[in-house]
């Protein structure tokens, strides 16, 4: 299978997971347990606990993004925000969350490697300060990136998939802001 075809299939799966999440949130938005299903959307974060070691890692992850953002914005104003979202974030996050999989792809048994992929994808999704169903697309993105590493043996397809996902989410919010209001 050609690599670009695999990237596009992965992007389709991630986009489908976004649609499933949105439909489930819409379906349950008036129910009494909507805060449990998607507390990121309905504002009840207190149900979830983050372990201390992950909080430290997330602090480091946030510090990298904030430092890069403030450094670049010091020299150039707002248009570089798009560059940060579309280029810097995919590169940095894929290095942080998928590089162990890349370097261990030939040294671990298949089921251990996939267990690590599931764990890193869950940590990746959780690092974005989302909870409940809002984690689904990010977890699926992490798993698709892991799959791309496994089948290709290369790192750049993950960065491309992450770029496509960020472009999708960025352009979706831009489209809604332009045509439907905030």
N, C-alpha and C positions, 0 to 999 in steps of 0.2 A: 504494500500500500504506500502510495506516495506520501511524503511527510506533510505537505500542505493540505492534502485531503484529510489527514488525521487531525491537523490543527483545526480545520473547518468543521469536522465532525465534533470535535471537543467543544468548539465554540457553540455549536448548535445545541449540544447537551446542556451546557451552562446556561444558555439563553432559555432553554426549555425549563430548567429548574427555577429560573427567575419568574417565568410565567406561572408555573405551578404554585410557587410561594405566593404570588400576588393573588391568584384565584382562591387559594385557601384562606388568606387573610380576608379577602372580600367576603367569602362564604361565612366566616366565623366572626366578623367584626362586631356584630350585635350580641354575640353570645356572652354568657357570664364568665366563661373561661378564656376570653380573648387575650387577657393579660398573661395567661400561662402559655398560650400558643405563640404569641409574638410580642413579648414585653418591650422590644426595641421600638415597635411602632406605637404601642398603647401605653408606654411610659411607666412600666413597673419593673425596674431593674433589680429590685432588692431580693428577688427570688434566687438569683444566681450568685455563686461565690467563685472568685478566682483565686487559685492557690498562690502563695507568696512568690514562689520561684517564677511563675508566669507573669505576675505583676511586675517583677523586676525586668523580665525580658521585654514586656510590653512597654515599660518605661523607656528602655533602651531603643526600642523600635520607634516610639514616638519622638524621642530625642533626635534620632537620625533624621526623621522627616521634618521636624521643626527647625533643626539647625540648617538643613539644606534649603528649606523654604525661606528662612529669614536671611540667609547668606545671599541667595539669588535675588530676593526681593530688595535687598539693600542696594543692588546695582541696577536692577531693571524692575519696572513696576508689574502690574497685574497680568499681562499676557503670558508671562512665564509660568503662571499657575497651571496652564494647560500642559506645558512641557513637564512640569513636576508630576502631574497626574498621569500623563500618558507614557512618559519615558522613564523618569527617575523612579517612581513608585514600583513599576513592574520589575525593573532591574534589581533594586534593593530588596524588595520583598521576596523575589524568587531566590536571590542569593541567601537570604536569611532562612527561608523555609524549605527550599528544595535542594540546596547544595549538599546536605547530608545524603539525600537519596542518590544524587548524581555520583558522589564519590564512593558510595557503598554499593552501587548497582551490581558489581561483580563479586563482592566479598560477603554477601549475606544470602541465606537461603531465600527462596521466593516468598514464602509465607511471612518470614520475619521482615523482609523488605516491605511487603505490602502492609504489614502491621505498623511499621514506622511511617509509611505513607499516610495511613489513616490518622495516626496520632499527629503528625505534622500538619495535615490538612485541617484537623479539628483546631489545633492551636492557631493556625493561620486565620481561620474563620473567626475564632473567638477574639483574636487580637484587634479586630476592627470594631470592637465595642458594640457588637450586635448580639442579640439573644433570641432564642426560640426559632421560629421559622425563618427569620431574617438571616440565620446562619447557613441555610441550605445552599443558596447559590455560591457562596464563598467556599463552602466545604466541597461542593461539586467542582468548582474551579481548581481547588487544590488537588483533588483526586485526578482530574483530567490532566493537570500539569505533571503529576506523578506518572500517569500512564504514558504521556509523551516522552518522559525521560526513559521509561522502561523499554518502549518499543524503538526509540531512535538512538538512544545512547548519547544524545546531545542535550545541551542546556538551552540553546536559543529558542527552540519551539515553545518552551514554557514562557519565556519572556514575550514572545509574539502572542500567545494565547492570552496572557495577562494584559498585554497592550490592547488587544481586541475587546476584552471584557471591560477594561477601564474606558475605552472609547465608546462602547455601547452605553455604559451607565452615564458617562458624562454627556454624550449627545442626547440621550433620552431626557435627562433633566433639562438640558438646554432647549430641546424641542418643546417640552411642556411649558417651560418658562416663557418662550417666545409666542407660542400659539394658544396656550390655555391659561396663562397667568401663573402666579406663584402658588 
